[in-house]
Amino acid sequence: MKIAINTQTPPIRFNFSYRELLERYGDLSIPIDLGTLSDQDYQVTVGGVSRMMLSLISHVNFSKSRWVALGPGYPPQVYLSNIEIHFIDLPPQLLSNYTRFKEGLYNEAHGLYRYNLIGPEYIAYASYNWLSASKLLEFYSDTDVYLVNDFQQLLVGGIIGPSAPAVLWYHIPFIPERLSDKIREFLVRSFEGFDMIISSTRRDLEGLVRSGAKVRVKQIYPFIDPSLYTKVSKSEVRKVCDKFELKDDDKVILLVGRMDPIKSQDIAIKAIKNTDMKLVIAGNGSFTSRSLGHDKASIWARKLKDLARELGVQDKVVFTGYVTDTELMALYLRSDVVTLTSRSEGFGLTICEAWNYEKPVVVSEGAGVSELVIDGVNGYTFSPDHPELMTQALLLALKDQEKLGQRGKDTLRQCSVSTAAQRVKEALEEAMKGYSKKS
């Protein structure tokens, strides 16, 4: 099977623009073999969807793998191992308007506010989708199926049309009753441009059924590859504890997620007010946040820090900002409980990462992964509207860490690449039925 994957967030991020790379290396033949560059020039992305797709490629025997992603200022094409990666460049104003449109969809889907459609913003979104689809269609004669990811690429299926099978994996919440009529109609029509939709949760599968969308749907939980989460050394854990001033007797509550109001880190800050727990908030901004002309991550971080001061808990809240993979793994190992506080979340892979380290979890009922949490068995859930209930859940989780962590590790099998890869492959094969095979 030959696959072409489409995501907004690229599987790698360059630390330098294409122009800067040319200045450093002189002529670079396209596609660039990343093995010829320095490790300082780029990094493999830590984004959840991109990491999932990398794991999928490594576990399914695709005969050819191509990938199209957003990459402003990036080289037009590179090779990462055996993956051919193509980047879509957007000029600053188009990127800014595109970002405003997709942020509007994202925020409405999460119940933050209603988005009023604005012409230039939709045009930018449509232009980015057109460029993505056009690049994907360049591989038409050498591609069996397209796997398109999430709300940033909704128009791609309709543009590809009946020329080739296209599957959309929709990762954010789809609760039709929460949406305005115009946005709901836009989403449903977009879904119907694909041969199949993969829904990340039962909640969103049921939403698609209620919406009346005329499209085939499969429900598959997002996943991680446990083999990538190696245990770091005790010295690395000690180094991280020293860096963030975590004492041996601190009860550490870890919250991993980008700086975004959607993640609702404020709930956790309120929940620890009358406890002796230390809250570690790890994360920074998103891939496109700066293109809006302001740094949304910094604005939200300032609000959270102000809240911590107002509540008198500033000494019990640690903001790490960006952390490396090694530092993040060390924080998981050092934590006593891992939490996810989002009032609304498509899924929440950080909970799977916590289970991989056999850590108890406390999860907001608004997160899709809460479907897998059984109170008192593999963690606890709470209503995001009541921080005091989160406090109670944290205290309960601290009392029975070992049992909850072990049961969580058992639950992880449902969100492991070894389970999900076969299900995704079957969904792709089903979408391919009715299309003529290419020689």
Protein Blocks (a to p, Z undefined) as FASTA:
>chain_A
ZZddddfbdcbdcfbdfklmmmmnopadddddfklpcfklpccdfbfklmmmmmmmmmpc
cfbdcdddddehiafbdcehjaccddddddfklmmmmmmmmmmmmmmmnomaccdddfkl
mmmmmmmmmmmmmmmmmmmmmcfbdcdehjklmmmmmmnmmmbccddddfbdcdfklpcf
klmmmmmmmmmmpmbdcdfbfklmmmmmmnopacddddddddddfklmccddfklmmmmm
mmnopafklccddddddddfklommmmmmmmmmpcbdcddeddddfklmmnopafklmmm
mmmmmmmmmnopmmmcccebjadfklmmmmmmmpmbdcdfbfbdfklpmlmmmmmnopac
dddfkbmklmmpcghiloccddfklmklmmmmmmmmmmmmmmmmmmmmmmmmmmcfklmm
mmmmmmmmmmmgopacdZZ
